[in-house]
Amino acid sequence: MPNNFADLFEHSVDIMPDRIAVIQGDRRVSFRELEKRANQLAHHLDSVGIGVGDHVGFQMHNSVETLETLIACFKVRAVPININYRYGTEELKYIYDNADLVALVHHRCYSPTVEQARAAVPSIRHSLVVEDDQGGAGVESTSTPYESVFESASDARDFGDRTADDLFMMYTGGTTGMPKGVMWRQEDMWRVLGGGIDFYNNEPVTDEYQQSRVGAQADPSMWFVLPPLIHAAAMMPTFTALWSGNAVVFEPRFDPDRVWQVMASVKPHILVITGDAMARPLVESFRANPVDASSLLAVGSGAALLSQAVKNDMIEMFPTTVITDSIGSSETGFGGIGFAQKDDDPSRGPRVQTGRGALVVDEQGAPVGPGGEGWVAKTGSVPIGYYKDPVKSAKLFQTVDGARMVVTDDRARVEADGSITLLGRGNMVINTGGEKVFTEEVEAVVKAHDTVFDVLVIGVPHERWGQQVAAVVSAESGATIDFEALRKHVRAHLAGYKLPRRIWVVDAVVRAPSGKPDYRWAKEYAATNSPDHEG
């Protein structure tokens, strides 16, 4: 069984060619049409010498063309490399070079930084520019117009055999360091994040045709994917939907008001989001202008967990909708899933049922039993390692008792029922006077306060304690942070040494397009601005 991304897509095309695959604005693209265009683009890539193992950057927001680019790369066994479209010129130079790009596909609105960065990376020998309505009109680009490749390229599916070993690579966001490319075999990524192992019963599917076969026997659903496809939290749900014969709905930018307009008109069934950064604006928008959201059966958050306050709001607004949190990362894939319940203790920490191969281990890599604490780890289908970084690969990807294992920086406690409670990320622990504080634990409690919209908790230098807990917060619309009320709220849930002693108030907390926290930004802001509160 190849268990290859392109093969899995082609199985859906063969059995459900006339179903709608992608919806973007007024565009409705069938599986047959998506296949035809992807084949043409794949032939173009082949004609310019791009094929097996070549790295093709895609610097694109969500669109039909983004999906065509990904599928075309997989068809010719090239490796699409996700490029964060928020990056500036220097960041782009780094990732273009580090990823050894030979080609680049980008939306026209990103041309100014693309032109500057590409000139410094001679390995990029071919680039395509895609038209957009996000500010690209009239922007000059030396890249070949994307649409020109479809004028003469063949739409035949006449590519060579592919393998389960074909490479999939996802660059991490670099919120606490420089971005790193995580390398996977395609079959392993399919197993852990593409439905190759059932997310609910942890059982592997029987063969590469099961998803398309089962999908063809059921009415199709629509998955509204809000995070950008440059993140696994969006790309893998997108392909999971397509491999199962379902449609994906895209918008080029996250606009909460627009999301509800689409919800009312298109009526998607599943909403894919990333944590509070998307959930909170959606809640506020819906509260201000409610629409018919009766089609919404499930909301799934990945890559960033929902706070309890947001879960409460969503459960009240959508009482018949299932709301889930999933844990995982570029290094582990799917780690576990939790179902939202109302009024859980915000200081308890997220609790999930682990996925297949996920466990908690001690410093020696041995499993931890109920009541014990340790590091979240993954066995079974795991990555090959970091691209061009054997030192970090050796640290994270270990062999324990002859079995490959990923040991992460995520700290967790094993509960009596086998579920795990996440305590926080080890590399974001604040050491204050010898006491360890997990930033996520404090963030969850602070965000549960009525006046707080978003927060990042950081450690700042302190003469006596080494580090002191601090926070960069933004207020709810129309609200003012009452520091004394916030202090009392936090102390009701957490020990005194976990209380943020210095607080900066900002208009908006900076996050990546996926909603992941940008702790580097928070630390830089704190280092260059006076706090709004000390106590």
C-alpha positions in Angstrom: 0.0 0.0 0.0 1.6 3.3 -1.0 -0.4 5.3 1.6 0.8 8.4 -0.2 -0.9 11.8 -0.1 -1.4 12.1 -3.8 -2.7 8.5 -4.1 -5.2 9.1 -1.3 -6.5 12.2 -3.1 -6.7 10.4 -6.5 -8.8 7.6 -4.8 -11.4 10.2 -3.9 -11.3 11.7 -7.4 -11.9 8.2 -9.0 -14.9 7.3 -6.8 -16.5 10.8 -6.3 -15.3 13.0 -9.3 -18.4 15.2 -9.4 -18.6 16.0 -5.7 -17.6 19.5 -4.6 -14.1 19.5 -3.2 -13.4 23.2 -2.5 -15.6 26.3 -1.8 -14.0 29.7 -1.8 -16.3 32.7 -2.1 -18.4 32.2 -5.3 -16.1 29.4 -6.5 -17.2 25.8 -6.4 -14.6 23.3 -7.6 -15.3 19.6 -8.0 -12.8 16.8 -7.3 -12.5 16.3 -11.1 -11.7 20.0 -11.7 -9.2 20.1 -8.8 -7.5 17.0 -10.1 -7.3 18.4 -13.7 -5.6 21.7 -12.5 -3.3 19.9 -10.1 -2.2 17.6 -12.9 -1.5 20.5 -15.2 0.6 22.3 -12.5 2.4 19.0 -11.7 3.3 18.7 -15.4 4.6 22.2 -15.4 6.8 21.5 -12.4 8.2 18.5 -14.1 8.9 20.5 -17.3 11.1 22.9 -15.4 13.0 20.1 -13.7 11.2 19.9 -10.3 10.5 16.4 -9.1 11.4 13.8 -6.5 12.7 15.3 -3.3 12.8 18.9 -4.5 11.6 21.6 -2.1 8.9 24.0 -3.3 8.0 26.8 -1.0 4.4 28.0 -0.9 3.9 31.5 0.5 0.2 31.7 0.2 -3.0 32.4 2.2 -5.9 29.9 1.9 -7.2 29.6 -1.6 -8.0 27.0 -4.3 -4.6 27.7 -5.9 -2.9 26.9 -2.6 -4.5 23.5 -2.6 -3.6 23.0 -6.2 0.0 23.7 -5.4 0.1 21.2 -2.6 -1.5 18.4 -4.6 0.7 19.1 -7.6 3.9 18.8 -5.5 2.7 15.5 -4.0 1.9 14.2 -7.5 5.5 14.6 -8.7 6.9 13.7 -5.3 8.3 17.2 -4.6 8.2 18.5 -1.0 6.0 21.5 -0.4 7.5 23.8 2.2 5.2 26.1 4.2 6.4 29.7 4.3 4.8 32.0 6.9 3.4 34.9 4.8 3.9 37.2 7.8 7.6 36.9 7.7 9.8 39.9 6.9 12.7 39.9 4.4 15.3 38.6 6.8 13.1 35.8 8.1 12.3 34.8 4.6 16.0 34.7 3.6 16.6 32.4 6.5 13.8 29.9 5.7 14.4 30.0 1.9 18.0 29.1 2.5 17.5 26.7 5.4 14.9 24.8 3.5 17.0 24.6 0.3 14.1 25.9 -1.9 14.4 25.3 -5.6 11.1 26.9 -6.4 8.5 29.2 -4.9 4.8 29.8 -5.4 3.4 33.0 -3.8 0.4 35.3 -3.9 1.1 38.6 -5.5 0.5 40.6 -2.4 3.7 39.1 -0.9 5.8 40.1 -3.9 7.7 43.0 -2.3 9.4 40.8 0.4 9.6 37.8 -1.9 11.6 39.8 -4.5 14.1 41.0 -1.8 14.5 37.7 -0.1 14.7 35.6 -3.2 17.5 37.6 -4.7 19.7 36.5 -1.8 19.0 32.8 -2.2 20.4 31.5 -5.6 19.0 28.0 -5.1 15.5 29.2 -6.1 15.5 28.8 -9.9 11.8 29.1 -10.6 8.8 31.0 -9.1 5.2 31.5 -9.8 2.9 34.4 -8.8 -0.8 33.9 -8.1 -3.2 36.7 -8.4 -5.2 37.7 -5.3 -7.7 40.2 -3.9 -5.7 40.8 -0.7 -3.7 43.8 -1.8 -1.8 42.2 -4.8 -3.5 44.2 -7.6 -0.8 46.2 -9.4 2.1 44.9 -7.3 5.1 44.1 -9.5 6.6 40.7 -9.6 9.3 39.0 -11.7 7.8 35.6 -11.1 6.0 33.7 -13.9 2.2 34.3 -13.8 0.6 31.2 -12.3 -2.3 31.0 -14.8 0.1 30.9 -17.7 1.1 27.4 -16.9 -2.4 26.0 -17.6 -2.4 27.2 -21.2 -0.6 24.2 -22.6 0.2 21.8 -19.8 -1.3 18.3 -20.0 -4.0 17.4 -17.5 -3.3 13.6 -17.8 -2.6 11.6 -14.7 0.5 9.9 -16.1 3.0 10.2 -13.3 5.3 7.6 -12.0 4.8 5.4 -8.9 5.0 7.0 -5.5 5.9 5.5 -2.2 4.8 5.7 1.5 8.3 6.9 2.2 7.9 10.1 0.1 8.8 13.1 2.3 6.4 15.4 4.0 7.9 18.4 5.8 6.4 21.0 8.1 8.4 24.0 9.3 7.5 24.9 12.9 6.4 28.4 13.7 9.5 29.4 15.5 7.7 31.2 18.4 10.5 30.4 20.8 13.4 30.0 18.4 14.2 29.8 14.7 11.8 27.7 12.5 12.8 24.1 12.1 11.7 21.7 9.4 10.2 18.5 10.8 10.5 15.6 8.4 7.9 12.8 8.1 7.3 9.8 5.9 4.0 10.5 4.3 2.4 7.3 5.6 3.4 8.2 9.2 1.9 11.7 8.9 -1.3 10.2 7.4 -1.5 7.8 10.2 -1.2 10.4 13.0 -3.0 13.4 11.5 -4.7 12.4 8.3 -7.2 9.8 9.5 -5.0 6.7 8.9 -5.7 6.0 12.5 -9.2 6.7 13.7 -9.1 9.7 16.0 -11.8 8.4 18.3 -11.2 4.6 18.6 -7.4 4.7 17.9 -7.7 1.9 15.3 -5.8 2.0 12.0 -7.9 2.0 8.9 -7.7 -1.2 6.9 -6.2 0.1 3.7 -5.6 3.2 1.6 -9.0 3.0 0.0 -11.1 2.9 3.3 -11.5 6.7 3.7 -12.7 7.3 0.1 -14.8 4.1 0.1 -16.6 5.0 3.3 -16.9 8.6 2.2 -18.6 7.6 -1.1 -21.3 5.7 0.9 -22.2 8.7 3.0 -23.6 12.2 2.3 -20.7 14.7 2.0 -20.0 17.2 4.8 -18.4 20.6 4.5 -15.3 21.5 6.7 -14.8 25.2 7.2 -11.0 25.5 7.7 -10.1 28.8 9.3 -6.3 28.5 10.1 -3.9 29.1 7.3 -2.8 26.1 5.2 0.8 27.0 6.1 0.1 25.2 9.4 -0.5 21.5 10.0 -3.6 22.5 12.1 -5.2 23.5 8.8 -3.4 21.4 6.1 -4.1 18.0 7.7 -7.8 18.6 8.4 -8.1 19.8 4.8 -6.6 16.6 3.4 -8.5 14.4 5.9 -11.7 15.9 4.5 -10.7 15.5 0.9 -9.5 11.9 1.4 -12.9 11.2 2.8 -14.9 12.8 -0.1 -15.9 15.9 1.9 -15.6 19.6 0.8 -13.4 22.2 2.4 -14.4 25.8 2.7 -11.7 28.5 2.6 -11.5 32.2 3.2 -8.2 34.1 2.5 -8.1 35.9 5.9 -9.6 35.3 9.3 -12.5 37.7 9.7 -15.0 36.6 12.3 -17.9 38.6 10.9 -17.2 37.1 7.4 -17.0 33.6 9.0 -20.6 33.9 10.3 -21.8 35.3 6.9 -20.3 32.2 5.2 -21.8 30.0 7.9 -25.3 31.3 7.3 -25.0 31.1 3.5 -22.9 28.0 2.8 -23.9 26.1 5.9 -20.8 24.1 6.7 -21.0 21.3 9.2 -17.5 21.4 10.8 -15.5 24.4 11.9 -11.8 24.0 12.3 -10.1 26.7 14.5 -7.0 27.3 16.5 -7.6 28.1 20.2 -8.9 31.3 21.8 -7.2 33.5 19.2 -10.0 32.5 16.8 -12.6 31.4 19.2 -12.9 34.6 21.2 -13.4 36.9 18.2 -15.9 34.4 16.8 -17.9 34.4 20.1 -17.9 38.2 20.2 -19.0 38.6 16.6 -21.8 36.0 17.0 -23.0 37.7 20.2 -23.2 41.0 18.4 -24.8 39.7 15.2 -26.1 36.1 15.6 -26.9 34.2 12.4 -28.4 30.8 11.5 -25.6 28.4 12.6 -27.9 25.3 12.9 -25.7 23.4 10.3 -22.8 23.5 12.7 -22.3 20.0 14.2 -18.7 20.2 15.5 -16.0 22.8 16.3 -12.5 21.4 16.5 -9.6 23.3 17.9 -6.0 22.2 17.2 -2.5 23.5 17.9 -3.8 25.8 20.6 -6.2 24.9 23.4 -9.4 26.7 24.3 -9.7 28.4 27.7 -12.5 27.4 29.9 -14.2 30.8 29.7 -14.4 30.4 25.9 -15.7 26.8 26.2 -18.4 28.0 28.5 -19.5 30.7 25.9 -19.5 28.3 23.0 -21.4 25.7 24.8 -24.1 28.3 25.7 -24.3 29.6 22.2 -24.2 26.3 20.4 -25.7 23.7 22.8 -26.1 21.0 20.2 -22.6 21.4 18.8 -19.7 19.1 19.9 -16.7 21.2 20.8 -13.3 19.5 21.0 -9.7 20.3 21.8 -6.8 18.3 20.3 -3.2 18.2 21.4 -0.3 17.6 19.2 2.5 19.3 17.3 4.6 19.2 14.2 6.9 16.8 16.0 4.2 14.4 17.3 1.1 14.7 15.2 -2.1 13.9 17.0 -1.6 13.4 20.7 -5.1 13.2 22.1 -8.6 14.8 22.2 -10.8 16.3 24.8 -14.5 17.2 24.8 -15.5 20.6 26.2 -17.6 20.6 29.4 -19.1 23.6 31.0 -17.7 25.2 34.1 -14.6 23.1 34.6 -12.0 24.6 36.9 -9.9 26.9 34.7 -6.8 26.1 36.8 -7.1 22.4 36.4 -5.3 22.3 33.0 -6.6 20.7 29.8 -7.5 17.0 30.0 -7.5 14.7 27.0 -7.8 11.1 26.2 -4.5 10.1 24.5 -4.3 9.0 20.9 -2.6 5.8 19.7 1.1 5.7 20.8 0.8 8.8 23.0 2.0 8.4 26.6 3.7 10.2 29.5 7.3 9.2 30.4 9.9 10.0 33.0 13.4 11.3 32.5 14.6 7.8 31.3 11.7 7.3 28.9 9.8 4.9 31.0 6.0 5.2 31.1 4.5 7.0 34.1 1.5 5.4 35.9 -1.7 7.0 37.2 -0.9 9.9 39.6 2.6 10.4 38.2 3.9 13.4 36.2 6.3 13.4 33.3 6.8 14.4 29.7 4.3 13.8 26.9 5.9 11.4 24.4 4.9 9.6 21.2 5.7 6.1 19.9 4.8 4.3 16.7 4.5 6.7 13.7 7.0 9.4 14.5 9.0 11.9 12.4 12.4 11.1 10.8 13.9 14.2 12.5 14.6 17.8 12.0 15.9 18.9 8.6 19.7 19.6 8.7 19.8 19.6 12.5 21.1 16.2 13.8 21.9 17.6 17.3 18.3 18.7 18.0 17.0 15.6 16.3 19.0 13.4 18.7 17.7 15.3 21.7 14.0 15.0 20.8 13.8 11.8 18.7 15.1 9.0 21.0 15.3 5.2 21.0 14.0 3.6 24.2 14.1 -0.2 24.6 14.6 -0.5 20.8 11.6 1.7 20.0 11.6 5.1 18.3 10.1 7.8 20.6 9.5 11.5 20.5 9.9 13.1 23.9 8.4 16.6 24.0 8.8 19.5 26.3 5.1 19.2 27.3 4.6 18.3 31.0 1.6 16.2 32.0 0.0 14.2 34.8 -1.6 10.8 34.2 -5.1 10.5 35.7 -6.7 7.4 37.2 -8.9 6.8 34.1 -5.9 6.9 31.8 -6.5 10.4 30.5 -3.7 13.0 30.9 -3.8 16.6 32.3 -1.5 19.0 30.5 0.5 21.1 32.9 2.5 23.2 30.5 5.5 23.4 28.2 8.8 22.7 29.8 10.7 25.2 27.7 8.3 28.0 28.9 8.6 27.2 32.6 9.4 30.2 34.8 11.7 29.6 37.7 10.9 32.1 40.4 12.8 31.5 43.6 13.1 27.8 42.9 9.4 27.4 42.2 8.5 26.3 38.7 5.5 28.0 37.0 4.0 26.8 33.8 2.9 29.8 31.7 -0.1 28.0 30.2 -1.5 27.3 33.6 -1.4 31.0 34.6 -2.7 32.1 31.1 -5.8 29.9 31.5 -6.7 31.5 34.8 -6.0 35.1 33.7 -8.1 34.6 30.6 -11.0 33.4 32.7 -11.3 36.9 34.1 -14.2 38.9 32.7 -12.1 41.9 31.5 -9.3 40.0 29.9 -9.5 39.2 26.2 -6.0 37.6 25.6 -2.8 37.1 27.5 0.8 35.8 27.2 2.6 35.0 30.5 6.4 35.4 30.5 9.2 35.3 33.0 11.1 38.6 33.5 14.4 39.1 35.3 14.3 39.7 39.1 17.2 40.5 41.4 16.0 38.3 44.3 14.0 35.5 42.7 15.9 35.1 39.4 12.7 35.4 37.4 9.3 36.9 38.2 5.9 36.0 36.6 4.7 38.7 34.3 1.9 39.1 31.8 1.1 41.0 28.6 -2.7 41.3 28.3 -5.3 42.8 26.1 -8.7 43.8 27.5 -12.2 42.8 26.3 -13.8 45.3 24.0 -14.9 48.3 26.0 -13.4 47.0 29.2 -10.7 48.3 31.5 -8.3 45.9 33.4 -9.0 46.2 37.1 -5.6 45.0 38.4 -6.8 44.5 42.0 -9.8 42.4 40.8 -7.6 40.4 38.5 -5.2 39.7 41.4 -8.0 38.4 43.6 -9.3 36.3 40.8 -5.9 34.7 40.1 -5.2 34.1 43.8 -8.5 32.3 44.1 -7.2 29.6 41.8 -3.4 29.7 42.1 -0.6 29.9 44.6 0.8 33.4 45.3 4.1 32.8 43.5 2.2 32.2 40.3 0.6 35.6 40.4 1.7 38.0 37.6 3.6 40.8 39.4 4.1 43.0 36.4 1.5 43.5 33.8 1.6 45.3 30.4 -1.7 46.2 28.7 -1.6 46.2 24.9 -4.3 46.8 22.2 -3.7 43.3 20.9 -1.6 40.3 21.9 0.5 39.2 18.9 0.1 35.7 17.7 1.0 33.7 14.6 -1.6 33.4 11.8 -2.5 30.0 13.3 -3.2 31.6 16.7 0.0 30.2 18.3 1.5 32.5 20.9 4.5 34.7 20.0 6.5 34.7 23.2 9.4 36.4 21.6 7.3 39.4 20.8 5.9 39.5 24.4 9.4 39.4 25.9 10.7 42.1 23.6 7.7 44.3 24.4 8.2 43.9 28.1 11.9 44.7 27.8 11.3 47.9 25.9 8.2 49.3 27.7 7.3 50.2 31.3 4.7 48.0 32.9 1.2 49.3 33.4 1.0 47.6 36.8 3.5 46.4 39.4 2.5 44.7 42.6 
